[in-house]
Amino acid sequence: MRILQFVPNTLTSLNLFFGATGMMLAFQGRPDLTAWCILIAAFFDFTDGFAARMLKAYSDIGKELDSLADLISFGLAPAAAYMSLLHFGLTGSWTFSFFAHDFVTRLLLLAPFMLAVFSALRLAKFNIDTRQTESFLGLTTTATGMFSVSLIYLVYVRGGDWEMLATPWFVLPVIAVFCALLVSEIPMFSLKFKDFHFQRNLSRYLLILIGAVSLLFFGIGGIAFTVLGYLLFSLVNWLRRV
């Protein structure tokens, strides 16, 4: 049926919708709900590609829409959540009025949106790079966004010592590192299994283990540790080949 050809783009649009909703919630001082929205957006980000393959419903507009949705969900929304985190670190409050602060504070609060800029650069680069069919060069926007909102979720929900991560001395370097990773040439292994051979898939099995344990202890916040594990394994694999 012809109507089935619209299913992938509908799923992509839902990705964008929840990303935009998550961004709005971050501006309202609820980055915990932002994390849930981005988790849902990531689900639709996965299912749209799956649906396109199953239904053979590929289209140029679908490819462009996917990148635009990812920019909102995994670039802009996490940047807004970092803005809320920074505000909490500076003032002790998650909710804010941007123009209530002095010029220097405004600049600090705007700094996280560099993550959105580099996410856009990453997506534009990926769309024209024919080398990234089996694996990735640089960290994906999805992984970056999921790391960001899950880390902020931990600070918001757990509080206590986690609130030390809300200082500009932590937040700004983290954003700088992930901006660099987005556009880097560091190979990141694919999470897709071609077979179930233990040795060939050791990194993938270990990552599943880390993810399961992290989610058990930290809930959504465990995604941050899973992404860090993914980064570590990718760096080790890369250094072994250099």
C-alpha positions, 0 to 999 in steps of 0.5 A: 500500500502506498500509505506505508511509504509514509511510515518512515518519515512519520517516525522521523517526524516523531523523533523531531517532535520529542526532541523539540519537546525535550528542548522546551522542557529543558528551558523550563528547568526539567532536564529530567523530562528532557532525558525521557524525551530524548530517549523516546526520540532515539527509539524513533530514530532507530525505528525509522531506519528499520521501517525504511529497510523493511518497507523499502521506502527510501527517499531523499526527503527522508534522508534530509528529514532524518538529519534535521530531526537528529540535529534537534533531538541530539544537538539542540535539546541536549545543549538546552539541557546543558544550559539548564545545568550550567544555570543550576551550577551558577545560581542553584536554580534549574529555572531561569530568565536569560535576561536577568543575568549579567553579560558574562553569565549570558555568555556562559549560558550560551556556550553549550549551544556550540554542541548544536553547531558541531552536531550540525557539522557532524551531520553535514559531514556524515551525509557526504562522507562515503567512508562511513557505511560500515562504521563511523568516523567521530562520535555520532550525534545520537551517542553525544546527545544521549550521553549529555541528557543522561549525565544531566539526569543524574545530577537532577535526580540524584543531587548530592555529590553529583551536583559538583558536575554542574560547575562551569569548570566541568561542563564547558570542558566536557562540551568542548571534548564532545564537540571535538569528538563529533567532527574527529576522524577517530574510528568508532566501531559499529554496534551491529553484529555480523556474527556472534563470534566471541573474540570478534565481538568482544567489545560489543559484548563488554559494552552490553554488559556495561550498559546492563550494569549501569542501567541497573544502578543508575537508571537512565543515567547509566547511558552516560557510562555506556557511551563512555565505555563505547568511547573507550573501546573505540579508542583502544581499538583505534590505537591498536591499529595505529 
